[in-house]
Each structure stands twice: as C-alpha cells, then as structure tokens.
Amino acid sequence: MTIWVNEQIDPSGMIHACIACCNESQAKDCHDSFENNLTDTQKAAGWIARLRTVDSWDEVPVNSLKLN
C-alpha cells in the first residue's frame, strides 16, 4: 500500500502540518495547497512543503491527520 504524506516543515526541520492519505490525487492537491500557503517570507527563511510516500501507516508521523 502506498501512503502519501504531505508535510509543511520549518527551517529547523520541525513539522508544522502533516496530512497523510492513500489517494494520490488528493495528496497532490493537498501538496499544492501547502506550497501555495507558504508566504514569500517563509520560503526565504527555508520553509518547505514536502510530499513523500511510505509503505505503512507506522511510517506516518504520529501527529498527522490521517485520511482514508
């Protein structure tokens, strides 16, 4: 099973928002939203929106919103 994990990460590496789901289209829409919601100031400071995949719910950060 592929699980898509969206993370919004600050310059220190701390995850500020995380949403995980099994639907690729939904995950890409979420990633676009995360990316678009970062301000120019945040981007200049090193904030990133990251989309990655994992194979198990055990690999998803514990504080994430998990969608089926």
Residue pairs with C-beta under 8 A, 6 or more apart in sequence:
1 22
1 55
1 56
2 22
2 24
2 53
2 54
2 55
3 20
3 21
3 22
3 53
3 54
3 55
3 56
3 57
3 59
3 60
4 20
4 21
4 22
4 23
4 24
4 26
4 27
4 28
4 51
4 52
4 53
5 18
5 19
5 20
5 27
5 51
5 52
5 53
5 54
5 60
5 61
5 64
6 17
6 18
6 19
6 20
6 27
6 30
6 31
6 34
6 49
6 50
6 51
7 15
7 17
7 18
7 34
7 49
7 50
7 51
7 52
7 61
8 15
8 16
8 17
8 18
8 34
8 37
8 38
8 47
8 48
8 49
8 50
9 15
9 16
9 47
9 48
9 49
9 50
10 16
10 45
10 46
10 47
11 45
11 46
11 47
15 61
15 63
17 34
18 60
18 61
18 63
18 64
18 65
19 30
19 64
19 65
19 66
19 67
20 57
20 60
20 61
20 64
20 65
20 66
20 67
21 27
21 30
21 66
21 67
21 68
22 67
22 68
23 67
26 67
27 51
28 51
31 49
31 51
34 49
35 49
38 47
38 48
38 49
54 60
57 66
60 66
